[in-house]
Amino acid sequence: MNAPRFSFRPDCVCGLLVLSCLASVGMAETVEVLQDPARIGQQTDPTFDQAWEALVQPEVASDLQVPCPDESEPGDLACDADPGWLDLDAGYDHGFYLGTADGNFKLRMLGLLQTRYYSNWRDIDASVGDRLEAGFVLERASLIFTGNVLNPQLQYWFVLNGERSSGTRFVEEARISYAFSDALLMQIGRLRNPAFLRELDISYTRQLGIDRSYYHSVFSTGVLEGITLTGQTPQFRLIGFLSDGRHSGSVSRTKDFFQDQTDFALTVGGDWKLFGEWAQYGDFASWADEGPALFAGLSMHYEHGETHDVLGVDEDFISWTADLTYENAGFMAFVSTVGRHAQQSRGNVDQTGVMMMSSYQVVPEKFEPYVRYEYVDFDGVINTGALALPVSDSSLNVLSLGINWYFARHACKWTTEVLHSFDPVPFTSANTGLLADQAGRDGQTVLGTQLQLFF
């Protein structure tokens, strides 16, 4: 829903802030806050319309009109427009926004809250840890800012998030984008790798389960710093990403140009839409109003290790992944496979994995049971390079069963799942609730539940 345009002088910014705050309060009382972001622009809320009309009557708006000075500097945005006003739009469309009427400048703000409860049962000695660990966690409290400057083609996106354990605010993603056309996009900055592992390409607000899988924790390249170019046609999407390597944009990594762990890293990926709509590729849910869709993905990630690495582990490695996605009127099936080959001074490593999941909306738009299976072959070590620590069991099998209850699609949903690992878990993945097992022990079970609000 777009609010009416109004005339405004820059020296009346205080008045605009007051109106924006009051309008936001009225907005928060409507169900639109809980609607799916992709559909909100099609909704009309009479409660908000009445509130807006009460706030911005013609006679009030006229009080805000202050003539431009007789002599203004060329290019002064406040006085270039005829008859001397800066026209602004404000409202809600995929987030609360404020922008100029010509569309050249826009700021959109979104918010995300994910609060969880976990119970974890492990076969572990009392001298090592507790058999039962349980408690609440505020997984994410994010502010997302996006929009464009100078023209609609020059865009920005950044995510401020709270660190899970300390609550310290940090920049999770920040990128500048330029759309050369509808088919060609360049992005530069800190961002999730859009080419490697589809779980990572999809936002954590639109996952099937509470969060991404343990399989993802093992093989993902994570948030990177670099530059990417994406080309898309009605049937194909091709992506190239030149970066500083795995997790180079992670909050836990030093990020200056002389502190990365690679000489360079390159990701190349492609997606093929056999049939369906590209919009269906943006999440792991299949909605009742969506027709059949089938997508295939294939990608490769290569890293050339830092020359004379101070860690003493010179490493080159290559990863590849392939996946298939099928959706049709509430049913979804997904399968992904990955391989990683590392050539390093202490010996070669070959790791593989498979992840499969499926769901069906028994009650359309409301109740969605799902199942997920993960298999990882570590080839004797947890990771590669300096983090290639030995594991007591080279294979890992994890089964998850869960349900989603959608109040308003991904904007407000409740997810509950049970995970069981049949093998020792080699390292903690806090976002899944799985904790590192004692060597030689297995049978870990996790119960997790999450309430998400995305607005």
C-alpha positions in Angstrom: 0.0 0.0 0.0 1.4 3.3 -1.0 0.6 6.4 1.1 -0.2 9.6 -0.8 2.6 11.9 -1.8 3.0 15.1 0.0 5.1 18.3 -0.4 7.9 18.9 2.0 10.8 21.2 2.7 14.1 19.9 4.0 14.0 22.4 6.8 10.8 20.7 8.1 12.5 17.4 8.7 11.3 17.3 12.3 7.7 17.4 11.2 8.3 14.5 8.8 9.8 12.4 11.6 6.8 13.1 13.9 4.4 12.1 11.1 6.4 9.0 10.2 6.5 7.8 13.8 2.7 8.4 14.2 2.0 6.6 10.9 4.2 3.7 12.0 2.3 3.3 15.3 -1.0 3.2 13.4 0.5 0.7 10.9 1.7 -1.6 13.6 -1.8 -2.1 14.7 -2.9 -3.6 11.4 -2.6 -7.1 10.1 -0.4 -5.9 7.2 2.6 -6.1 9.4 2.0 -9.9 9.4 1.3 -10.3 5.7 3.8 -11.9 3.3 6.2 -9.2 2.1 5.6 -10.3 -1.5 1.9 -9.6 -1.3 1.6 -6.6 1.0 1.7 -4.2 -1.9 -1.6 -5.6 -3.0 -3.4 -5.1 0.3 -5.5 -2.1 1.4 -6.0 -1.3 5.0 -8.8 1.2 5.7 -7.6 1.6 9.3 -4.3 3.0 8.1 -5.9 5.0 5.3 -8.1 6.8 7.9 -5.2 7.4 10.2 -3.1 8.9 7.4 -6.0 11.2 6.3 -6.4 12.4 9.9 -2.6 13.1 10.0 -2.1 14.8 6.6 -5.1 16.9 5.7 -4.7 19.3 2.8 -4.7 22.3 5.1 -2.0 20.7 7.3 0.1 19.9 4.3 -0.2 23.5 3.0 1.3 24.6 6.3 4.4 22.7 5.4 5.0 24.5 2.2 7.7 27.1 2.6 8.8 29.0 -0.5 12.3 28.4 -1.8 14.8 31.2 -1.4 14.9 33.6 -4.3 18.4 32.5 -5.1 19.3 28.8 -4.6 22.4 26.9 -5.5 22.2 24.9 -8.8 21.3 21.3 -8.2 19.7 22.0 -4.8 17.1 19.1 -4.6 14.8 21.2 -2.4 14.4 23.9 -5.1 14.9 22.2 -8.4 11.4 20.9 -8.6 8.6 23.1 -9.9 7.2 25.0 -8.0 9.9 24.5 -5.4 9.0 21.5 -3.4 10.7 18.2 -2.7 8.0 15.5 -3.3 8.3 12.5 -1.0 6.5 9.1 -0.9 6.1 7.1 2.3 4.3 3.9 3.2 4.7 0.2 3.3 5.8 -2.0 0.4 8.1 -4.9 1.2 9.0 -2.9 4.3 8.5 0.6 5.6 9.9 3.1 3.1 10.6 6.7 2.4 11.6 8.0 -1.0 11.4 10.8 -3.6 8.5 10.7 -5.9 10.7 10.3 -9.0 12.0 7.0 -7.6 15.7 8.1 -7.7 16.2 7.9 -3.9 14.5 5.4 -1.6 15.2 4.0 1.9 13.3 0.8 2.9 13.7 -0.7 6.4 12.7 -4.2 7.5 13.0 -5.9 10.9 13.4 -9.6 11.9 13.1 -11.3 15.2 13.8 -15.0 15.7 13.4 -16.3 19.3 14.1 -20.0 20.1 14.0 -22.7 22.7 16.3 -25.8 22.6 16.6 -29.0 24.6 19.6 -31.1 23.8 20.2 -34.7 25.1 23.7 -36.2 24.7 25.4 -39.4 25.9 28.2 -37.7 27.8 30.2 -38.2 31.0 29.4 -35.8 33.9 33.0 -34.8 34.0 32.8 -33.6 30.4 29.4 -31.8 30.4 25.7 -32.1 31.1 23.5 -34.8 29.5 20.7 -32.3 29.2 21.2 -28.7 28.0 18.1 -26.5 27.6 17.2 -22.9 27.4 16.0 -19.9 25.3 18.1 -17.9 22.8 17.4 -14.8 20.8 18.8 -16.1 17.6 18.5 -13.0 15.5 17.3 -9.4 16.0 18.1 -7.8 12.7 17.6 -4.4 11.1 17.7 -4.5 7.3 18.1 -1.4 5.2 17.8 -1.4 1.4 17.0 1.0 -1.4 18.6 3.0 -4.1 20.4 6.4 -4.6 20.8 8.7 -7.6 18.7 6.3 -9.8 16.8 3.0 -9.4 19.7 1.0 -10.9 22.2 1.9 -8.1 21.1 0.0 -5.0 22.3 -0.8 -1.6 21.6 -3.5 1.1 23.0 -3.9 4.6 22.0 -6.0 7.5 22.7 -5.1 11.2 22.4 -8.1 13.5 23.0 -8.9 17.1 25.8 -11.4 17.9 24.0 -14.5 19.2 25.7 -14.9 22.6 26.7 -11.3 23.5 24.1 -9.3 21.7 26.9 -7.0 20.2 25.7 -5.3 17.0 27.7 -6.1 13.9 27.3 -5.7 10.1 26.3 -9.1 8.8 26.0 -8.0 5.1 26.7 -4.8 3.2 26.7 -4.5 -0.5 26.4 -2.0 -3.4 24.5 -3.3 -6.5 24.2 -1.9 -10.0 21.6 -3.3 -12.4 22.9 -2.8 -15.9 19.6 -4.2 -17.1 16.9 -6.5 -15.9 19.2 -9.4 -17.0 22.6 -8.3 -15.6 23.4 -7.4 -12.0 26.8 -6.5 -10.3 27.2 -6.6 -6.5 30.3 -5.7 -4.4 30.8 -5.8 -0.7 30.1 -8.4 2.0 27.3 -10.9 1.1 26.1 -14.5 1.2 27.5 -16.5 -1.7 24.6 -16.7 -4.2 26.2 -19.4 -6.3 27.2 -22.2 -3.9 24.7 -24.3 -1.8 21.1 -23.2 -2.3 20.5 -23.2 1.4 22.8 -20.3 1.7 21.3 -18.4 -1.2 17.9 -18.5 0.5 17.5 -16.1 3.4 17.3 -17.6 6.9 13.8 -16.1 7.1 12.6 -18.5 4.3 14.1 -21.8 5.3 12.0 -24.9 5.7 13.3 -25.7 9.2 14.3 -23.6 12.1 17.6 -22.9 10.4 20.0 -24.2 7.8 21.2 -27.7 8.2 24.3 -29.3 9.8 25.3 -30.3 6.2 25.3 -26.6 5.4 27.6 -25.9 8.5 30.2 -28.3 7.1 30.3 -27.3 3.5 29.0 -23.7 3.2 31.3 -21.0 2.0 29.4 -18.6 4.2 29.4 -14.8 4.0 32.2 -13.6 1.7 33.8 -10.3 0.8 34.2 -9.7 -3.0 32.5 -8.9 -6.2 29.8 -10.9 -8.1 28.2 -10.7 -11.5 24.8 -12.3 -12.2 23.2 -12.8 -15.6 19.7 -14.1 -15.9 17.4 -15.2 -18.8 13.9 -16.6 -18.6 15.4 -20.1 -18.3 18.9 -19.7 -16.9 20.9 -17.8 -14.2 24.7 -17.7 -14.3 26.8 -16.3 -11.4 30.5 -15.5 -11.0 31.9 -14.5 -7.6 35.5 -13.4 -7.0 36.2 -13.3 -3.3 38.7 -13.6 -0.4 37.5 -17.2 0.3 35.4 -19.1 2.8 33.8 -17.1 5.6 35.9 -14.0 4.7 33.0 -11.8 5.8 32.3 -13.7 9.0 32.1 -11.7 12.2 34.7 -14.0 13.8 37.3 -13.4 11.0 39.9 -10.7 10.6 39.0 -9.0 7.3 41.7 -6.7 6.1 43.1 -7.3 2.7 46.5 -8.6 4.1 44.8 -10.9 6.7 42.7 -13.2 4.5 43.7 -16.9 4.1 43.7 -17.1 0.3 45.4 -15.5 -2.7 42.1 -15.6 -4.4 38.8 -17.6 -4.5 36.4 -18.0 -7.4 32.8 -19.4 -7.4 31.0 -20.1 -10.6 27.4 -21.4 -10.6 24.3 -21.9 -12.8 20.6 -22.5 -12.2 18.2 -23.9 -14.8 14.5 -23.4 -14.6 13.0 -26.3 -16.5 9.5 -25.0 -15.8 7.7 -22.8 -13.3 8.4 -19.3 -12.2 11.6 -17.8 -10.8 9.7 -16.3 -7.9 9.2 -19.9 -6.6 13.0 -20.3 -6.3 13.1 -17.8 -3.4 12.2 -20.2 -0.6 11.7 -23.8 0.3 7.9 -23.6 0.7 5.4 -24.5 -2.0 2.2 -22.5 -1.7 -1.2 -23.7 -2.7 -1.5 -21.0 -5.4 1.8 -22.0 -7.1 1.9 -24.4 -10.0 4.5 -27.0 -10.9 8.1 -25.9 -10.9 11.4 -27.7 -11.4 14.9 -26.2 -11.0 18.4 -27.6 -11.3 21.6 -26.1 -9.9 25.3 -26.8 -10.4 28.3 -24.8 -9.1 32.0 -24.9 -8.2 34.1 -23.1 -5.7 37.9 -22.9 -5.9 40.4 -21.4 -3.5 44.1 -20.9 -3.9 45.7 -20.9 -0.5 47.6 -17.9 0.9 51.2 -18.1 -0.2 53.5 -18.7 2.8 50.5 -18.8 5.1 51.6 -18.0 8.7 49.5 -20.9 9.9 51.8 -23.3 8.1 49.2 -25.0 6.0 49.4 -24.1 2.4 46.2 -25.3 0.8 44.3 -25.4 -2.5 40.9 -26.9 -2.6 37.9 -27.2 -4.8 34.2 -27.8 -4.0 31.3 -28.7 -6.2 27.6 -29.0 -5.6 24.5 -30.0 -7.5 20.8 -29.8 -6.5 17.2 -30.3 -7.7 14.1 -28.6 -6.5 10.5 -29.6 -7.3 7.4 -27.7 -6.1 3.7 -28.1 -6.9 0.6 -26.8 -5.0 1.8 -27.3 -1.5 4.3 -30.1 -2.1 8.1 -29.6 -2.1 11.0 -32.0 -2.6 14.7 -31.0 -2.6 18.0 -32.9 -2.9 21.5 -31.6 -2.8 24.9 -33.2 -3.0 28.4 -31.8 -2.4 32.0 -32.8 -2.7 35.2 -31.1 -1.5 38.8 -32.0 -2.5 41.7 -30.4 -0.7 45.4 -30.6 -1.6 47.5 -29.5 1.4 50.9 -30.1 2.9 49.7 -32.6 5.4 47.9 -34.8 2.9 44.8 -34.7 0.6 41.2 -34.7 1.9 38.1 -35.8 0.0 34.8 -35.1 1.7 31.2 -35.7 0.4 27.7 -35.1 1.6 24.0 -35.5 0.7 21.0 -33.6 2.0 17.3 -34.4 1.2 14.1 -32.8 2.4 10.5 -32.7 1.6 7.3 -31.0 2.9 3.6 -30.8 2.2 1.1 -28.2 3.3 -1.7 -30.4 4.8 -3.6 -27.3 5.6 -2.8 -24.8 2.8 -1.0 -21.6 4.0 -1.1 -23.0 7.6 0.1 -26.4 8.6 3.2 -27.9 6.9 5.0 -31.1 8.2 8.5 -31.7 6.8 11.3 -34.2 6.9 15.1 -33.7 6.3 17.9 -36.2 6.1 21.7 -35.4 6.1 24.7 -37.5 5.4 28.4 -36.3 5.7 31.6 -38.2 5.0 34.4 -36.3 6.7 37.2 -38.4 5.4 38.8 -38.4 8.9 38.9 -34.7 9.6 36.4 -32.0 10.5 37.5 -29.4 8.0 40.4 -28.7 5.6 43.5 -26.5 6.1 44.4 -25.4 9.6 41.0 -26.6 10.9 41.5 -30.2 9.6 41.2 -31.7 13.1 40.7 -35.5 13.3 37.2 -37.0 14.0 36.5 -40.3 15.9 33.8 -41.3 13.3 34.2 -40.2 9.7 30.4 -40.4 8.8 27.5 -38.5 10.2 23.7 -39.2 9.7 21.1 -36.8 10.9 17.3 -37.1 10.6 14.9 -34.2 11.3 11.1 -34.1 11.6 9.3 -30.9 12.0 6.2 -28.7 11.4 5.6 -25.2 10.3 2.5 -23.3 11.4 2.1 -20.2 9.2 0.2 -17.3 10.6 1.1 -15.1 7.6 3.5 -17.0 5.4 7.2 -16.2 6.3 6.2 -12.9 7.9 5.0 -14.7 11.0 5.4 -18.4 11.5 6.1 -20.9 14.3 8.5 -23.9 13.6 9.1 -26.9 15.8 11.4 -29.8 15.0 13.2 -32.8 16.4 16.7 -33.7 15.2 18.5 -37.0 15.9 22.1 -37.7 15.1 22.9 -41.4 14.8 26.7 -40.8 14.9 29.0 -38.7 17.1 28.7 -35.0 16.3 32.3 -33.7 15.7 31.8 -30.0 16.3 29.1 -27.7 17.7 26.7 -26.0 15.3 24.7 -23.7 17.5 22.2 -22.6 14.9 21.0 -26.3 14.6 21.1 -27.0 18.3 23.7 -29.9 17.8 26.6 -29.8 20.2 30.0 -31.6 20.0 29.8 -35.1 21.3 32.3 -36.9 23.5 34.5 -39.1 21.5 33.0 -42.5 20.7 29.5 -41.5 22.0 26.4 -41.1 19.7 22.7 -40.8 19.8 22.3 -37.0 20.3 18.7 -35.6 20.1 17.6 -32.0 19.9 14.1 -30.5 20.3 13.9 -26.9 19.0 11.0 -24.5 18.5 11.1 -21.0 17.1 8.8 -18.0 16.6 9.7 -15.7 13.7 8.4 -12.2 13.0 9.6 -10.6 9.7 8.2 -7.2 8.9 
